[in-house]
Structures are given as structure tokens and as C-alpha cells.
Amino acid sequence: MKFSKVLKSPVFPAGHKWAFETRKNEYESEVTALVRRMLEDEAIREDQRAAWERWRNDPTSLKR
């Protein structure tokens, strides 16, 4: 797979604070809640999807 169009990662202003809450009805760590909240942002979700596709289709990771 060729990546002729590489997406730019989203950039947030310095000091950006994410508003997140842990789930009340079951255990959830603050880190998990933060990641869940970040993935609600379309730019981050698309960036992570593209990164996963690059990693998954990279033939050099199969060579040791």
C-alpha cells in the first residue's frame, strides 16, 4: 500500500485541557476516559486510523 497522501496530525494549542469524566456505573481509569474522550474528536480518530493502517501494512515490521 502506498501512502501518497499522508495526513497531518492534529495540533492543539499549548495548555489544552481535555474535559473528560470516568464512567460512573463501571470501573474506568482516568487514562482510558481521556483516550475515549480524545477519540470523539474526528481529527484525532482519523489520524489514529491512518497510523494504524500505516503500521499494519508496513512490510518492514515483518522482517527481523
C-alpha positions as MATLAB code, in Angstrom:
seq = 'MKFSKVLKSPVFPAGHKWAFETRKNEYESEVTALVRRMLEDEAIREDQRAAWERWRNDPTSLKR';
ca = [
       0.000    0.000    0.000;
       1.401    3.375   -0.986;
       0.773    6.446    1.064;
       0.796    9.219   -1.485;
      -1.363   11.404    0.722;
      -0.192   11.420    4.334;
      -2.463   13.234    6.741;
      -1.031   15.839    9.077;
      -1.519   15.090   12.740;
      -3.846   17.457   14.573;
      -2.185   20.227   16.568;
      -3.716   21.622   19.730;
      -2.771   24.868   21.474;
      -0.275   24.666   24.320;
      -2.033   24.108   27.614;
      -5.098   22.500   26.002;
      -7.099   20.686   28.681;
      -9.368   17.783   27.808;
     -12.672   17.694   29.660;
     -13.396   14.061   30.493;
     -15.254   12.048   33.093;
     -14.846    8.436   34.071;
     -17.849    6.167   33.725;
     -19.920    6.085   36.889;
     -21.596    2.682   36.528;
     -18.384    0.688   35.969;
     -14.662    0.974   36.616;
     -12.719    3.092   34.153;
      -9.292    4.599   34.692;
      -8.682    8.282   34.042;
      -6.322    7.396   31.184;
      -8.977    5.274   29.486;
     -11.553    8.035   29.930;
      -9.124   10.566   28.431;
      -8.392    8.374   25.404;
     -12.113    7.702   24.917;
     -12.780   11.454   25.014;
      -9.917   12.213   22.603;
     -11.228    9.679   20.089;
     -14.519   11.573   19.992;
     -12.576   14.275   18.115;
     -12.861   13.446   14.399;
      -9.346   14.749   13.581;
      -7.718   12.506   16.192;
      -9.792    9.487   15.220;
      -8.818    9.869   11.550;
      -5.137   10.394   12.458;
      -5.100    7.227   14.564;
      -6.882    5.231   11.865;
      -4.272    6.310    9.309;
      -1.426    5.492   11.720;
      -2.887    2.030   12.297;
      -3.158    1.429    8.547;
       0.466    2.508    8.030;
       1.668    0.246   10.846;
      -0.464   -2.717    9.792;
       0.648   -2.555    6.157;
       4.334   -1.873    6.769;
       6.287   -4.838    5.338;
       9.484   -3.932    7.232;
       7.851   -4.782   10.567;
       7.688   -8.418    9.476;
      11.442   -8.635    8.876;
      13.797   -9.191   11.796;
];
